[in-house]
């Protein structure tokens, strides 16, 4: 059973929706990047410490 959307008109078009999504990403994006940095910084620091500590040694 299909729904008939022929009589419905929206107050925005696809361009408006895309513009709003990009603007929202511009506002939220820095917070997402900060969260990722907080999650991955300890792992990257540990990787660097392990690489610096095992310099010159072979397994």
N, C-alpha and C positions, 0 to 999 in steps of 0.2 A: 504494500500500500504506500503510494507516494504522497508526499505533502505538497500542496500547491502554494508556492511562494510568489506567484505572479503579481498579486496585489500589494506586495510589501515593498516599500522604498526605505532605504537606510539614509541617515543624515550624513554619512561619510562614504568615501570611495576607497579603493584599494591603496591609492597613493597616500591618503590621509592616515590610513592604518599603518602603512609602512613607515611614514614619518614619525608617528607616535611611538612605534616600536624602537626605532633608532634613537629617539630622544630618551626613552626610558632606559635603554642600554647605556646611553651616555651618563645617566645619573647613577645607575646601579653598578655599572662596570667597575669603577674603582674599588668599590666595597668587595666585589667578587674577587678581584685581583689581590686585595689585601688579605682576604680569607685564605686564598690559595698560598700566598707567601707565608702566612703563619703556619699552615699545615706542612709545607714542604721545606721550610728553612731548616729545621732540626735535622732532617734527613740529608740535606745537601751539606750542612756543616759537618755531620758525622762522616759523610763520604770524603770530604776534603781532608779531615783529620786522619782518617784511615789511610788515605793515599799518601799524605805527608809522613805519617808514622812508619809506613812500610817502604819508604824510598830506599833503594839500594839493596833490599832483601828480596830473595826469590822464594817462592813457595816450595 
